[in-house]
Amino acid sequence: MLKMSYRVMGLGFLAVAMGVPVAAQFEVAGKQVQVHAFFQQGFSYSSGNNFLTMKTNSGSFSMTDGGFNISARLTPRLRVGAQVFSRNIGELGNGKVVLDWAVVDYKFNDYLGFRGGKVKTTIGLFNDTQDMEFIHTWALLPQAVYPTDLRATTISHVGGDMYGELPLKKAGRVAYTAYYGSRPIDRRGGYFIGTRDAGTPLDGFTSWVKGGDVRWLAPVEGLVAGYSYFGVDGHGTARLLSFAGFPTGPGGIPFRFDIEHSNTSAFYGDFQRGKLRVSAELWRTGSLRRFTGIPIATQPADDDAWYVMGSYRVHPKVEFGGYFSQFRLDRTLPFSVQNGTRGPTVTARVDLNKYWNVKVEGHFIDGYGSPFSFRSFYPSTNPQGMKDRTNLLVIRTGVAF
């Protein structure tokens, strides 16, 4: 099934590249049905550390993902849709096809609507669109805020949303979203890989999310500013394989952990005018983990992440951009190579036709964090030890219709 899914996506890639029209809309029982798909293939090469579980020091083509979605408007107020998604980025995803989202959406009016099912989670500017490579300038969004390896921790929830938009007369409009649900688990994601590398492999994990987003659509053309809240409570089981001065035995010590009130606040702004776009975000997370069965009672965590970015389209088919981003595992401490990652990124995007683009991107990264960062750099793919600096080239091409 995996080989067939990538074969089909590959044929779609060739069809779009050759300019062959791709049917994306048809009618069933008098209802319009829309079909869309996207496929991306990348190459990455780095000096310093291997990146995102890929062997980038030797150059890696293990950077493939794609999705297929279908939606229909059953009545003027009722819409349904679903998407399947697959990726193979180093050890991430391993090509498994998953149900990415599936929603039933009923909109009473502009002020109030409800959607339920497996719903994309609205946090910050790009969380719910981070897989839509074709709408972004970047080959990789700022990994400090939108880490590719931790995609499953924020991308969706199984539950429900309430949403709408309220007019503020001359002050513009306010769009709001509120949600609650359970968080899907991804055993092929960075959280499981990271805990394994840290010597505490996970056996299982269950969590619930609640939150919301309020964004101001200013009367100034192209200006948006907003705030998102994302709260998590959960529990899981794992094994402690080693601990200084404490015998763990051959199979390790099983233990339970509880996440109490993990709260993330995201502040963001975005301005688009003509060929120019400028954006910025700041995310801050505080949480407390309680442990049962091991000689650690609690573990507080306070991290932060931010970026500033800008892009400019110099030609209808060519766009240049750059951003600077930083992640700190412990925001009470100054930045250091063991306390996060930071650095600039520069990008060039070329749109070959309406459906097909190519991006060339350079990342200049200081730091690697710790084994408990669970993002970008992992001991298992850097067995010779971490280096303080990583320079990374990413070339990524994508098609979408």
C-alpha positions in Angstrom: 0.0 0.0 0.0 2.9 2.4 0.8 4.7 1.8 -2.4 1.4 2.2 -4.3 0.6 5.5 -2.5 4.0 7.0 -3.4 3.7 5.6 -7.0 0.3 7.4 -7.4 1.7 10.6 -6.0 4.7 10.3 -8.2 2.5 10.0 -11.3 0.7 13.1 -10.2 4.0 14.9 -9.9 4.9 14.0 -13.5 1.5 14.9 -14.8 1.6 18.4 -13.2 5.3 18.9 -14.3 4.4 18.1 -17.9 1.4 20.4 -17.8 -1.2 17.7 -18.0 -4.6 19.0 -16.6 -5.5 17.3 -13.4 -9.3 16.9 -12.6 -9.9 18.4 -9.1 -13.7 18.9 -9.1 -16.7 16.8 -10.1 -20.4 16.3 -9.2 -22.0 13.6 -7.2 -25.8 13.5 -6.7 -26.0 17.2 -7.6 -23.3 18.1 -5.0 -19.9 19.6 -6.0 -17.0 17.5 -4.8 -13.5 18.9 -4.7 -10.3 16.8 -4.7 -6.9 18.2 -3.9 -3.5 16.6 -3.5 0.1 17.7 -2.8 3.5 15.9 -3.0 6.9 17.1 -1.9 10.4 15.7 -2.4 13.5 17.1 -0.8 17.3 16.7 -0.6 19.3 17.9 2.4 23.0 18.2 3.1 24.7 19.4 6.3 28.0 20.0 7.9 28.0 19.5 11.7 25.1 17.4 12.9 22.7 15.1 11.1 19.3 16.8 11.0 15.7 15.5 11.6 16.9 11.9 11.9 18.2 12.0 8.3 21.9 11.2 7.5 22.3 14.7 6.1 26.1 14.7 6.6 26.3 12.4 3.6 23.4 14.0 1.8 19.9 12.6 2.1 16.9 12.2 -0.2 14.9 10.8 2.7 12.5 13.8 2.7 9.2 12.9 1.2 5.6 13.7 2.1 2.3 14.1 0.5 -1.5 14.2 1.1 -4.8 13.7 -0.6 -8.1 15.3 0.5 -11.7 15.4 -0.6 -14.5 17.7 0.5 -18.1 18.5 -0.4 -20.6 21.1 0.5 -23.8 19.1 1.2 -25.9 22.2 2.0 -25.1 25.9 2.0 -24.2 25.6 5.7 -22.9 22.0 6.0 -19.5 20.9 4.7 -17.6 17.6 5.1 -14.1 16.6 4.2 -11.1 14.4 5.0 -7.4 14.1 4.2 -4.9 11.2 4.3 -1.2 12.1 4.7 2.1 10.2 4.6 5.7 11.1 5.1 9.1 9.6 5.2 11.7 12.0 6.6 14.5 9.9 8.0 12.9 7.9 10.8 9.9 10.2 10.9 6.7 8.7 9.6 8.2 5.7 7.9 5.8 6.1 5.0 2.7 5.1 7.0 -0.6 6.5 5.5 -2.6 8.2 8.3 -6.0 9.9 8.4 -4.7 13.5 8.9 -8.1 15.1 9.4 -11.8 14.4 8.9 -14.4 17.0 9.7 -18.1 17.8 9.6 -18.5 21.6 9.6 -21.8 23.4 10.2 -21.8 27.2 9.9 -24.9 29.0 11.2 -23.7 32.4 10.0 -20.5 34.5 10.0 -20.7 34.8 13.8 -21.0 31.1 14.8 -20.0 27.7 13.4 -19.1 24.3 14.7 -16.9 21.6 13.4 -16.1 18.1 14.8 -14.1 15.0 14.1 -10.3 15.0 13.7 -9.8 18.7 13.4 -6.7 20.7 12.5 -5.7 22.7 15.6 -5.6 26.5 15.3 -2.4 27.8 17.0 -0.4 30.8 15.8 0.0 31.8 12.2 0.9 28.5 10.5 0.1 25.5 12.7 -3.0 24.4 10.8 -1.3 25.1 7.4 2.2 23.9 8.1 1.9 21.0 5.6 0.7 23.2 2.8 4.1 23.8 1.4 2.7 25.4 -1.7 1.4 28.5 0.1 4.6 29.1 2.0 7.9 30.7 0.8 9.9 28.3 2.9 11.2 24.8 2.4 11.0 24.4 6.2 9.0 26.7 8.5 11.0 28.0 11.5 11.8 24.8 13.4 12.0 26.7 16.7 8.2 27.2 16.6 7.0 24.6 14.0 9.3 21.6 14.5 8.8 19.0 11.7 9.6 16.1 14.0 7.0 17.2 16.6 4.2 17.8 14.1 1.8 15.4 15.8 2.0 17.2 19.2 0.0 20.2 17.8 -1.3 19.4 14.4 -4.8 18.1 15.3 -7.2 17.0 17.9 -10.2 14.6 18.0 -13.0 16.7 19.3 -14.8 19.8 18.4 -14.4 23.5 17.6 -16.6 26.6 17.9 -15.6 29.4 15.6 -16.8 32.6 14.0 -16.0 36.2 13.1 -17.3 39.4 14.7 -17.3 42.9 13.1 -15.8 45.8 15.0 -17.1 48.5 12.7 -14.2 50.8 11.8 -11.8 48.8 13.9 -11.9 45.8 11.6 -12.9 42.3 12.6 -12.1 39.6 15.2 -12.0 35.9 14.3 -12.2 33.4 17.1 -11.8 29.6 17.6 -12.3 27.6 20.7 -11.7 23.8 20.9 -11.4 20.7 23.1 -10.4 17.1 22.4 -8.0 14.3 22.7 -4.6 14.4 21.0 -3.6 11.7 18.6 -0.4 9.7 19.2 2.4 9.4 16.7 4.8 6.5 17.5 6.9 7.5 14.5 7.4 11.1 15.6 10.1 12.9 17.4 8.6 12.6 20.9 9.0 8.8 20.8 12.4 8.9 19.2 13.6 11.5 21.7 12.5 9.7 24.8 14.1 6.5 23.4 17.4 8.3 22.9 17.2 9.8 26.3 16.9 6.3 27.9 13.3 6.6 28.9 11.4 4.9 26.0 7.6 5.5 26.0 5.2 2.6 26.1 2.1 4.7 25.7 0.7 8.2 26.1 -2.7 9.7 26.3 -3.5 13.5 26.4 -6.3 16.0 26.1 -6.1 19.5 24.7 -8.1 22.6 25.1 -7.5 26.1 23.8 -8.4 28.8 21.5 -7.3 31.5 19.1 -8.3 35.2 18.8 -7.0 37.2 15.9 -7.6 40.8 14.9 -8.1 41.5 11.2 -7.2 45.2 11.2 -8.8 47.8 9.0 -5.3 48.3 7.6 -5.1 46.1 4.5 -3.0 43.0 5.1 -2.4 43.4 8.9 -3.3 40.6 11.3 -2.4 40.2 15.0 -3.4 37.5 17.5 -3.1 35.3 20.5 -3.4 31.5 20.9 -3.7 29.4 24.0 -2.9 25.6 23.9 -3.4 23.6 27.1 -2.5 19.9 27.6 -3.2 17.4 30.4 -2.1 13.8 30.0 -0.4 10.7 31.3 1.8 8.0 30.0 4.0 5.0 30.9 7.6 4.5 30.1 10.7 2.6 31.2 13.8 4.0 32.9 16.8 2.2 31.4 19.6 4.0 33.3 20.0 6.3 36.2 23.2 7.4 38.0 23.5 5.5 41.3 20.3 3.6 41.0 20.0 0.0 39.8 17.5 -0.3 36.9 17.8 -4.0 36.0 17.9 -5.6 32.6 14.6 -4.4 31.2 14.6 -1.0 33.0 12.1 0.3 35.6 8.5 0.9 34.4 7.1 4.2 35.6 4.1 6.5 35.1 4.2 10.2 34.4 1.5 12.8 34.5 1.6 16.1 32.7 -0.2 18.7 34.7 -1.3 22.0 33.1 1.1 22.3 30.2 0.2 25.8 28.9 1.4 27.4 25.7 0.8 31.0 24.8 1.5 32.2 21.3 1.6 35.9 20.2 1.8 36.7 16.6 1.6 39.3 13.9 1.5 39.3 10.1 1.6 42.0 7.4 1.1 41.4 3.7 1.1 44.1 1.1 1.7 43.6 -2.5 5.0 41.7 -3.0 6.0 42.0 0.7 5.2 39.9 3.7 6.6 40.3 7.2 5.7 38.0 10.2 6.7 37.3 13.8 5.7 34.9 16.6 6.6 34.2 20.2 5.6 30.9 21.9 6.0 30.3 25.6 5.3 27.0 27.4 5.2 26.1 31.0 4.4 22.6 32.4 5.0 20.2 35.3 5.5 16.5 35.0 5.0 14.2 38.0 6.6 10.7 38.1 5.6 7.6 39.9 7.9 4.6 40.3 11.3 6.3 39.9 13.5 8.4 42.1 12.4 11.7 40.5 9.3 13.3 41.9 8.6 16.2 39.6 10.1 17.9 36.6 9.1 21.5 35.7 9.6 22.8 32.2 9.6 26.3 30.8 10.6 26.9 27.2 10.2 29.6 24.7 10.6 30.0 20.9 10.3 32.9 18.5 11.1 34.0 15.0 10.9 37.1 12.7 10.6 36.6 9.0 10.3 38.5 5.8 9.9 37.7 2.1 9.6 39.6 -1.2 8.4 38.5 -4.6 10.9 40.1 -7.1 9.2 38.5 -10.1 5.8 36.7 -10.7 7.7 33.4 -10.5 10.6 34.2 -8.1 10.5 35.0 -4.3 13.3 35.6 -1.8 13.0 35.5 1.9 14.8 35.0 5.3 14.1 34.5 8.9 15.8 34.3 12.3 14.5 31.9 14.9 15.4 30.7 18.4 14.3 27.9 20.7 15.4 27.7 24.4 14.6 24.5 26.3 14.9 26.4 29.6 13.9 30.1 29.2 15.0 30.9 32.7 18.6 30.4 31.5 20.6 32.3 28.8 20.9 30.7 25.4 23.7 28.1 25.0 24.4 25.3 22.6 23.0 22.8 25.1 19.9 24.9 25.9 18.4 25.3 22.4 19.0 26.2 18.8 19.1 29.5 16.9 20.2 31.0 13.7 19.3 32.6 10.4 17.7 31.0 7.3 17.7 32.3 3.7 15.4 31.0 0.9 14.7 31.3 -2.8 11.5 30.0 -4.3 10.8 29.6 -8.0 7.3 28.8 -9.3 7.9 26.7 -12.5 4.2 26.7 -13.3 0.8 27.1 -11.5 1.2 23.8 -9.7 5.0 23.2 -9.3 7.6 25.0 -7.3 11.3 24.5 -6.3 12.9 26.0 -3.1 16.5 26.3 -2.2 17.2 27.1 1.5 20.2 27.5 3.7 20.0 27.1 7.5 22.9 28.3 9.8 22.2 26.8 13.2 24.0 27.3 16.5 23.3 24.8 19.2 21.6 21.4 19.4 19.8 21.5 22.8 19.7 18.4 25.0 18.4 14.9 24.6 15.2 16.2 26.2 14.7 18.9 23.5 13.1 16.2 21.2 13.6 18.3 18.1 15.9 18.4 15.1 19.0 16.7 16.6 19.0 13.2 18.1 21.9 11.2 19.7 20.9 8.0 17.7 21.7 9.8 14.4 24.7 11.6 15.8 26.5 8.8 17.5 29.9 10.6 17.4 28.5 13.4 19.6 26.9 16.7 18.9 28.7 19.6 17.3 28.0 23.2 18.3 27.1 24.4 14.8 25.3 23.0 11.8 25.1 24.4 8.3 22.2 22.9 6.3 21.2 23.0 2.7 17.6 22.0 1.8 16.4 21.7 -1.8 12.7 20.9 -2.0 10.3 20.6 -4.8 6.6 20.3 -4.5 3.4 20.0 -6.6 -0.1 20.7 -5.6 -3.5 20.8 -7.3 
